[in-house]
Amino acid sequence: MVHQLGGVWEARHGAASALRELLRANVCRSAGCKAGDNAEQMEEHHQEWLEDLALRLICVLALDRFGDFVSDQVVAPVRETCAQTLGVALSKLRAGRVSHCARLLSQLSRHWQWEARHGALLGFKYLIAARQEIALESGALEHLITGLGDMAEDVSAVAAGALVPAAAALAEARPNALKDVVNRLWQLLHEQDDLASPANSYMALLAALMTHPQAAKQLHPIDLADVLPRMWPYLDHSTSSVRKATLQTLRTLTRPLVTEPKETQPQAEENTAENGVEYLVWTPELLQEAMRYIYQRILFEHVHDIQEIAVQVWMNLVRHAPLGTALLAACPMLARWLCLAMQPVRIAVDTDLLLQPPTKPARIAVDTDLLLQPPTKVHALALGGLVGHGAASRVPHASALAVPRHAAGAHRRRHGPAAAAPHQGTRTSTRGPSGARRC
């Protein structure tokens, strides 16, 4: 526990991992107990020790700022491991103490720094897994739904990822919020950059919600012409997990939505329209576009598991579309598809035979932490950037503009001691156009 708040991230990560395994073992049952305690006192002291541990873990979630890159996505190993350990500790705490920790996470989820909000939503994720009833009473779902609208992509992604295992609870406990959640997810997919990794979490949550009968009943009918084009760019994503999540969502969208529980489902496909399962409406143009994208994905996908999901999506398109619509969509494309299927090895594919996904306009990067800072800090940063280094020393809170020591040292090594002077807050003198000396 001493290393939980250490300055080295490896120490914090190792301490949280060790505590997680110790909590799962029987050796921690007597933690916090004293010699001579009776059974009631031992239990009370153990609960106090667990609560103290949970509070320390919440402190790490609030203070940790370490992020690392795995593939093209940012991960926070310290906060993730601490949240897992917190979930194990909360599973052993009494209800009142768990509610107290949930209130602290609620306050942390409104912090102006995105790393703190990220840690709070991770805590809610494992709180739902450990004590779902108390989490629902404490408003964990509301905080996660609010997190979907966060300006920081990492925060909205972890909110969506935390709601995936809680999709059934969301559909049952908050049915009125389903449409807003799904609309927000479609909006996020539309606004995301083609290479953004959070799309994986968004589509996983969409697929989880649409496979639940209660959610499907609330979301039916779905306008395929509006939602499907938002997914085409992700079929060619460089990350296999994003392509897999996209095809899994398409697999859910291209088959009849189940609006009744499994025990009431019909046994014969010809009776589906009369027993709670309905078909989605296809147009020949939309079906042809979908078939072309999926056919290309089947041909060019090199991961076997993802290719199998693409084949399932293709079967859904063929099986669940009306015959007339399928003929109008497929017949004009047969010659093109045969040419692609007979493409010789080591010869470039004719791009005229392929359907390219639409490109999205470039997004402007926004510093979300700057937008959420207190007004005095924002004013100081803005004024410091406008008036320059000489006047920055006269702006309140100008210490926020100070260059870190390692950055100033690197600048000095590259350009010499004199070049680092403007970064020290000193006044510099230059000559104006007329040659007059000014400060």
Contacts in CASP RR format, 6 or more apart in sequence:
PFRMAT RR
TARGET T0000
AUTHOR 0000-0000-0000
METHOD contacts of the structure
MODEL  1
MVHQLGGVWEARHGAASALRELLRANVCRSAGCKAGDNAEQMEEHHQEWL
EDLALRLICVLALDRFGDFVSDQVVAPVRETCAQTLGVALSKLRAGRVSH
CARLLSQLSRHWQWEARHGALLGFKYLIAARQEIALESGALEHLITGLGD
MAEDVSAVAAGALVPAAAALAEARPNALKDVVNRLWQLLHEQDDLASPAN
SYMALLAALMTHPQAAKQLHPIDLADVLPRMWPYLDHSTSSVRKATLQTL
RTLTRPLVTEPKETQPQAEENTAENGVEYLVWTPELLQEAMRYIYQRILF
EHVHDIQEIAVQVWMNLVRHAPLGTALLAACPMLARWLCLAMQPVRIAVD
TDLLLQPPTKPARIAVDTDLLLQPPTKVHALALGGLVGHGAASRVPHASA
LAVPRHAAGAHRRRHGPAAAAPHQGTRTSTRGPSGARRC
1 15 0 8 1.000
1 19 0 8 1.000
1 53 0 8 1.000
1 56 0 8 1.000
2 15 0 8 1.000
3 11 0 8 1.000
3 12 0 8 1.000
3 14 0 8 1.000
3 15 0 8 1.000
4 12 0 8 1.000
4 15 0 8 1.000
4 16 0 8 1.000
4 19 0 8 1.000
4 56 0 8 1.000
4 57 0 8 1.000
4 59 0 8 1.000
4 60 0 8 1.000
4 82 0 8 1.000
5 12 0 8 1.000
5 56 0 8 1.000
5 59 0 8 1.000
5 60 0 8 1.000
5 63 0 8 1.000
6 12 0 8 1.000
9 64 0 8 1.000
9 66 0 8 1.000
9 77 0 8 1.000
9 78 0 8 1.000
12 60 0 8 1.000
12 64 0 8 1.000
12 66 0 8 1.000
12 78 0 8 1.000
12 82 0 8 1.000
13 77 0 8 1.000
13 78 0 8 1.000
13 81 0 8 1.000
14 81 0 8 1.000
16 57 0 8 1.000
16 60 0 8 1.000
16 78 0 8 1.000
16 81 0 8 1.000
16 82 0 8 1.000
16 84 0 8 1.000
16 85 0 8 1.000
17 81 0 8 1.000
17 85 0 8 1.000
19 53 0 8 1.000
19 85 0 8 1.000
20 81 0 8 1.000
20 84 0 8 1.000
20 85 0 8 1.000
20 88 0 8 1.000
22 28 0 8 1.000
23 85 0 8 1.000
23 88 0 8 1.000
23 89 0 8 1.000
23 92 0 8 1.000
24 88 0 8 1.000
29 46 0 8 1.000
30 42 0 8 1.000
30 46 0 8 1.000
31 46 0 8 1.000
31 49 0 8 1.000
31 50 0 8 1.000
32 45 0 8 1.000
32 46 0 8 1.000
32 48 0 8 1.000
32 49 0 8 1.000
33 41 0 8 1.000
33 42 0 8 1.000
33 45 0 8 1.000
33 46 0 8 1.000
34 41 0 8 1.000
34 42 0 8 1.000
34 45 0 8 1.000
37 45 0 8 1.000
47 93 0 8 1.000
47 94 0 8 1.000
47 97 0 8 1.000
50 89 0 8 1.000
50 92 0 8 1.000
50 93 0 8 1.000
50 97 0 8 1.000
51 93 0 8 1.000
51 97 0 8 1.000
51 100 0 8 1.000
51 101 0 8 1.000
53 89 0 8 1.000
54 86 0 8 1.000
54 89 0 8 1.000
54 90 0 8 1.000
54 93 0 8 1.000
54 97 0 8 1.000
54 101 0 8 1.000
55 101 0 8 1.000
55 104 0 8 1.000
57 82 0 8 1.000
57 83 0 8 1.000
57 85 0 8 1.000
57 86 0 8 1.000
57 89 0 8 1.000
58 86 0 8 1.000
58 101 0 8 1.000
58 104 0 8 1.000
58 105 0 8 1.000
58 108 0 8 1.000
60 78 0 8 1.000
60 79 0 8 1.000
60 82 0 8 1.000
61 79 0 8 1.000
61 82 0 8 1.000
61 83 0 8 1.000
61 86 0 8 1.000
61 105 0 8 1.000
61 108 0 8 1.000
61 116 0 8 1.000
61 119 0 8 1.000
61 120 0 8 1.000
61 122 0 8 1.000
61 123 0 8 1.000
62 108 0 8 1.000
62 111 0 8 1.000
62 116 0 8 1.000
62 119 0 8 1.000
62 120 0 8 1.000
64 76 0 8 1.000
64 78 0 8 1.000
64 79 0 8 1.000
64 82 0 8 1.000
64 115 0 8 1.000
64 119 0 8 1.000
65 115 0 8 1.000
66 76 0 8 1.000
66 77 0 8 1.000
66 78 0 8 1.000
66 79 0 8 1.000
67 74 0 8 1.000
67 75 0 8 1.000
67 76 0 8 1.000
67 77 0 8 1.000
68 74 0 8 1.000
68 75 0 8 1.000
68 76 0 8 1.000
68 77 0 8 1.000
69 75 0 8 1.000
71 197 0 8 1.000
71 239 0 8 1.000
72 195 0 8 1.000
72 197 0 8 1.000
72 238 0 8 1.000
72 239 0 8 1.000
73 197 0 8 1.000
73 198 0 8 1.000
73 200 0 8 1.000
73 239 0 8 1.000
74 154 0 8 1.000
76 115 0 8 1.000
76 118 0 8 1.000
76 119 0 8 1.000
76 122 0 8 1.000
76 154 0 8 1.000
79 115 0 8 1.000
79 118 0 8 1.000
79 119 0 8 1.000
79 122 0 8 1.000
80 122 0 8 1.000
82 122 0 8 1.000
83 119 0 8 1.000
83 122 0 8 1.000
83 123 0 8 1.000
83 125 0 8 1.000
83 126 0 8 1.000
84 126 0 8 1.000
86 101 0 8 1.000
86 123 0 8 1.000
86 126 0 8 1.000
86 127 0 8 1.000
87 123 0 8 1.000
87 126 0 8 1.000
87 127 0 8 1.000
87 129 0 8 1.000
87 130 0 8 1.000
88 130 0 8 1.000
90 98 0 8 1.000
90 101 0 8 1.000
90 126 0 8 1.000
90 127 0 8 1.000
90 130 0 8 1.000
90 131 0 8 1.000
91 130 0 8 1.000
91 131 0 8 1.000
93 101 0 8 1.000
95 131 0 8 1.000
95 134 0 8 1.000
98 127 0 8 1.000
98 131 0 8 1.000
98 134 0 8 1.000
99 134 0 8 1.000
99 137 0 8 1.000
99 138 0 8 1.000
101 127 0 8 1.000
102 124 0 8 1.000
102 127 0 8 1.000
102 134 0 8 1.000
102 135 0 8 1.000
102 138 0 8 1.000
102 139 0 8 1.000
102 140 0 8 1.000
103 138 0 8 1.000
105 120 0 8 1.000
105 123 0 8 1.000
105 124 0 8 1.000
105 127 0 8 1.000
105 140 0 8 1.000
105 143 0 8 1.000
106 120 0 8 1.000
106 138 0 8 1.000
106 139 0 8 1.000
106 143 0 8 1.000
108 116 0 8 1.000
108 117 0 8 1.000
108 119 0 8 1.000
108 120 0 8 1.000
109 117 0 8 1.000
109 120 0 8 1.000
109 121 0 8 1.000
109 124 0 8 1.000
109 143 0 8 1.000
109 146 0 8 1.000
109 147 0 8 1.000
110 117 0 8 1.000
111 117 0 8 1.000
111 120 0 8 1.000
112 369 0 8 1.000
112 372 0 8 1.000
112 373 0 8 1.000
112 374 0 8 1.000
113 369 0 8 1.000
113 372 0 8 1.000
114 150 0 8 1.000
114 151 0 8 1.000
114 152 0 8 1.000
114 154 0 8 1.000
114 155 0 8 1.000
114 368 0 8 1.000
114 369 0 8 1.000
114 372 0 8 1.000
117 147 0 8 1.000
117 150 0 8 1.000
117 152 0 8 1.000
117 155 0 8 1.000
118 152 0 8 1.000
118 154 0 8 1.000
118 155 0 8 1.000
118 158 0 8 1.000
119 158 0 8 1.000
120 143 0 8 1.000
121 143 0 8 1.000
121 144 0 8 1.000
121 147 0 8 1.000
121 155 0 8 1.000
121 158 0 8 1.000
121 159 0 8 1.000
121 162 0 8 1.000
122 158 0 8 1.000
122 162 0 8 1.000
124 135 0 8 1.000
124 140 0 8 1.000
124 143 0 8 1.000
124 144 0 8 1.000
124 162 0 8 1.000
125 144 0 8 1.000
125 158 0 8 1.000
125 161 0 8 1.000
125 162 0 8 1.000
127 134 0 8 1.000
127 135 0 8 1.000
127 138 0 8 1.000
127 140 0 8 1.000
128 135 0 8 1.000
128 136 0 8 1.000
128 140 0 8 1.000
128 141 0 8 1.000
128 162 0 8 1.000
128 165 0 8 1.000
128 166 0 8 1.000
128 169 0 8 1.000
129 165 0 8 1.000
132 166 0 8 1.000
132 169 0 8 1.000
135 141 0 8 1.000
136 169 0 8 1.000
136 173 0 8 1.000
141 163 0 8 1.000
141 166 0 8 1.000
141 169 0 8 1.000
141 170 0 8 1.000
141 173 0 8 1.000
141 174 0 8 1.000
141 177 0 8 1.000
142 174 0 8 1.000
144 159 0 8 1.000
144 162 0 8 1.000
144 163 0 8 1.000
144 166 0 8 1.000
145 159 0 8 1.000
145 163 0 8 1.000
145 174 0 8 1.000
145 177 0 8 1.000
145 180 0 8 1.000
145 181 0 8 1.000
146 159 0 8 1.000
147 155 0 8 1.000
147 156 0 8 1.000
147 159 0 8 1.000
148 156 0 8 1.000
148 159 0 8 1.000
148 160 0 8 1.000
148 163 0 8 1.000
148 181 0 8 1.000
148 184 0 8 1.000
148 185 0 8 1.000
148 188 0 8 1.000
149 156 0 8 1.000
149 159 0 8 1.000
149 184 0 8 1.000
149 188 0 8 1.000
150 156 0 8 1.000
150 159 0 8 1.000
150 368 0 8 1.000
151 366 0 8 1.000
151 368 0 8 1.000
151 371 0 8 1.000
151 372 0 8 1.000
152 368 0 8 1.000
153 192 0 8 1.000
153 196 0 8 1.000
153 198 0 8 1.000
154 198 0 8 1.000
156 188 0 8 1.000
156 198 0 8 1.000
157 197 0 8 1.000
157 198 0 8 1.000
157 200 0 8 1.000
157 201 0 8 1.000
157 202 0 8 1.000
158 201 0 8 1.000
160 185 0 8 1.000
160 198 0 8 1.000
160 201 0 8 1.000
160 202 0 8 1.000
160 204 0 8 1.000
160 205 0 8 1.000
161 201 0 8 1.000
161 204 0 8 1.000
161 205 0 8 1.000
163 170 0 8 1.000
163 181 0 8 1.000
163 205 0 8 1.000
163 208 0 8 1.000
164 201 0 8 1.000
164 204 0 8 1.000
164 205 0 8 1.000
164 208 0 8 1.000
167 205 0 8 1.000
167 208 0 8 1.000
167 209 0 8 1.000
167 212 0 8 1.000
167 215 0 8 1.000
168 212 0 8 1.000
170 177 0 8 1.000
170 178 0 8 1.000
170 181 0 8 1.000
170 209 0 8 1.000
170 215 0 8 1.000
171 178 0 8 1.000
171 209 0 8 1.000
171 212 0 8 1.000
171 214 0 8 1.000
171 215 0 8 1.000
171 218 0 8 1.000
172 214 0 8 1.000
175 214 0 8 1.000
175 215 0 8 1.000
175 218 0 8 1.000
178 209 0 8 1.000
178 215 0 8 1.000
178 218 0 8 1.000
178 219 0 8 1.000
179 218 0 8 1.000
179 219 0 8 1.000
181 205 0 8 1.000
181 209 0 8 1.000
182 206 0 8 1.000
182 209 0 8 1.000
182 219 0 8 1.000
185 202 0 8 1.000
185 205 0 8 1.000
185 206 0 8 1.000
186 206 0 8 1.000
186 226 0 8 1.000
186 227 0 8 1.000
186 230 0 8 1.000
188 198 0 8 1.000
188 199 0 8 1.000
188 202 0 8 1.000
189 199 0 8 1.000
189 202 0 8 1.000
189 203 0 8 1.000
189 230 0 8 1.000
189 231 0 8 1.000
189 234 0 8 1.000
190 230 0 8 1.000
191 363 0 8 1.000
192 198 0 8 1.000
192 199 0 8 1.000
192 202 0 8 1.000
193 360 0 8 1.000
193 363 0 8 1.000
194 233 0 8 1.000
194 234 0 8 1.000
194 237 0 8 1.000
194 357 0 8 1.000
194 359 0 8 1.000
194 360 0 8 1.000
195 237 0 8 1.000
195 238 0 8 1.000
197 239 0 8 1.000
197 242 0 8 1.000
199 234 0 8 1.000
199 237 0 8 1.000
199 242 0 8 1.000
199 245 0 8 1.000
199 246 0 8 1.000
200 239 0 8 1.000
200 241 0 8 1.000
200 242 0 8 1.000
200 245 0 8 1.000
203 231 0 8 1.000
203 234 0 8 1.000
203 242 0 8 1.000
203 245 0 8 1.000
203 246 0 8 1.000
203 248 0 8 1.000
203 249 0 8 1.000
204 245 0 8 1.000
204 248 0 8 1.000
204 249 0 8 1.000
206 249 0 8 1.000
206 252 0 8 1.000
207 245 0 8 1.000
207 248 0 8 1.000
207 249 0 8 1.000
207 251 0 8 1.000
207 252 0 8 1.000
209 215 0 8 1.000
209 219 0 8 1.000
210 216 0 8 1.000
210 219 0 8 1.000
210 249 0 8 1.000
210 252 0 8 1.000
210 253 0 8 1.000
210 257 0 8 1.000
211 252 0 8 1.000
211 258 0 8 1.000
213 258 0 8 1.000
213 259 0 8 1.000
213 260 0 8 1.000
213 261 0 8 1.000
216 257 0 8 1.000
216 258 0 8 1.000
216 259 0 8 1.000
217 259 0 8 1.000
219 257 0 8 1.000
220 257 0 8 1.000
220 259 0 8 1.000
220 278 0 8 1.000
221 278 0 8 1.000
221 280 0 8 1.000
221 281 0 8 1.000
222 253 0 8 1.000
222 257 0 8 1.000
222 280 0 8 1.000
224 253 0 8 1.000
224 280 0 8 1.000
224 281 0 8 1.000
224 282 0 8 1.000
224 286 0 8 1.000
225 283 0 8 1.000
225 286 0 8 1.000
227 253 0 8 1.000
228 250 0 8 1.000
228 253 0 8 1.000
228 286 0 8 1.000
228 289 0 8 1.000
228 290 0 8 1.000
229 289 0 8 1.000
229 358 0 8 1.000
231 246 0 8 1.000
231 249 0 8 1.000
231 250 0 8 1.000
232 289 0 8 1.000
232 293 0 8 1.000
232 357 0 8 1.000
232 358 0 8 1.000
233 357 0 8 1.000
233 358 0 8 1.000
233 359 0 8 1.000
233 360 0 8 1.000
234 242 0 8 1.000
234 243 0 8 1.000
234 245 0 8 1.000
234 246 0 8 1.000
235 243 0 8 1.000
235 246 0 8 1.000
235 247 0 8 1.000
235 293 0 8 1.000
235 296 0 8 1.000
235 297 0 8 1.000
235 357 0 8 1.000
236 243 0 8 1.000
236 357 0 8 1.000
237 243 0 8 1.000
237 246 0 8 1.000
240 303 0 8 1.000
240 306 0 8 1.000
243 297 0 8 1.000
243 301 0 8 1.000
243 303 0 8 1.000
243 306 0 8 1.000
244 303 0 8 1.000
244 305 0 8 1.000
244 306 0 8 1.000
244 309 0 8 1.000
247 297 0 8 1.000
247 306 0 8 1.000
247 309 0 8 1.000
247 310 0 8 1.000
247 313 0 8 1.000
248 309 0 8 1.000
250 290 0 8 1.000
250 294 0 8 1.000
250 313 0 8 1.000
251 309 0 8 1.000
251 312 0 8 1.000
251 313 0 8 1.000
251 316 0 8 1.000
253 280 0 8 1.000
254 280 0 8 1.000
254 290 0 8 1.000
254 313 0 8 1.000
254 316 0 8 1.000
254 317 0 8 1.000
254 320 0 8 1.000
255 316 0 8 1.000
255 320 0 8 1.000
256 272 0 8 1.000
256 277 0 8 1.000
256 278 0 8 1.000
256 279 0 8 1.000
256 280 0 8 1.000
256 320 0 8 1.000
257 277 0 8 1.000
257 278 0 8 1.000
257 280 0 8 1.000
258 265 0 8 1.000
258 276 0 8 1.000
258 277 0 8 1.000
259 276 0 8 1.000
259 277 0 8 1.000
259 278 0 8 1.000
260 275 0 8 1.000
260 276 0 8 1.000
260 277 0 8 1.000
264 275 0 8 1.000
264 276 0 8 1.000
265 275 0 8 1.000
265 277 0 8 1.000
266 272 0 8 1.000
266 274 0 8 1.000
266 275 0 8 1.000
266 276 0 8 1.000
266 277 0 8 1.000
272 278 0 8 1.000
272 279 0 8 1.000
273 279 0 8 1.000
279 320 0 8 1.000
280 320 0 8 1.000
282 321 0 8 1.000
282 322 0 8 1.000
282 325 0 8 1.000
282 329 0 8 1.000
283 325 0 8 1.000
284 325 0 8 1.000
284 328 0 8 1.000
284 329 0 8 1.000
285 329 0 8 1.000
287 317 0 8 1.000
287 321 0 8 1.000
287 325 0 8 1.000
287 326 0 8 1.000
287 329 0 8 1.000
288 328 0 8 1.000
288 329 0 8 1.000
288 330 0 8 1.000
288 332 0 8 1.000
288 333 0 8 1.000
289 355 0 8 1.000
290 317 0 8 1.000
291 314 0 8 1.000
291 317 0 8 1.000
291 329 0 8 1.000
291 330 0 8 1.000
291 333 0 8 1.000
292 333 0 8 1.000
292 355 0 8 1.000
293 355 0 8 1.000
293 357 0 8 1.000
294 310 0 8 1.000
294 313 0 8 1.000
294 314 0 8 1.000
294 317 0 8 1.000
295 314 0 8 1.000
295 337 0 8 1.000
295 340 0 8 1.000
296 340 0 8 1.000
296 354 0 8 1.000
296 355 0 8 1.000
297 307 0 8 1.000
297 310 0 8 1.000
298 307 0 8 1.000
298 310 0 8 1.000
298 311 0 8 1.000
298 314 0 8 1.000
299 340 0 8 1.000
299 341 0 8 1.000
301 307 0 8 1.000
301 310 0 8 1.000
317 326 0 8 1.000
318 326 0 8 1.000
321 329 0 8 1.000
336 353 0 8 1.000
339 350 0 8 1.000
339 353 0 8 1.000
340 349 0 8 1.000
340 353 0 8 1.000
340 354 0 8 1.000
343 349 0 8 1.000
370 378 0 8 1.000
370 381 0 8 1.000
371 378 0 8 1.000
373 381 0 8 1.000
376 396 0 8 1.000
376 397 0 8 1.000
377 397 0 8 1.000
377 400 0 8 1.000
379 395 0 8 1.000
379 396 0 8 1.000
380 395 0 8 1.000
380 396 0 8 1.000
380 397 0 8 1.000
380 398 0 8 1.000
380 400 0 8 1.000
380 401 0 8 1.000
381 400 0 8 1.000
381 401 0 8 1.000
383 391 0 8 1.000
383 392 0 8 1.000
383 395 0 8 1.000
384 391 0 8 1.000
384 392 0 8 1.000
384 395 0 8 1.000
384 398 0 8 1.000
384 401 0 8 1.000
385 392 0 8 1.000
385 401 0 8 1.000
387 395 0 8 1.000
389 422 0 8 1.000
389 423 0 8 1.000
389 425 0 8 1.000
389 428 0 8 1.000
390 422 0 8 1.000
390 425 0 8 1.000
390 427 0 8 1.000
390 428 0 8 1.000
392 398 0 8 1.000
392 401 0 8 1.000
392 425 0 8 1.000
393 425 0 8 1.000
403 411 0 8 1.000
403 423 0 8 1.000
408 420 0 8 1.000
408 423 0 8 1.000
408 424 0 8 1.000
409 420 0 8 1.000
411 419 0 8 1.000
411 420 0 8 1.000
411 423 0 8 1.000
412 419 0 8 1.000
412 420 0 8 1.000
421 428 0 8 1.000
422 428 0 8 1.000
427 439 0 8 1.000
428 439 0 8 1.000
429 437 0 8 1.000
429 438 0 8 1.000
429 439 0 8 1.000
430 438 0 8 1.000
431 437 0 8 1.000
431 438 0 8 1.000
432 438 0 8 1.000
END
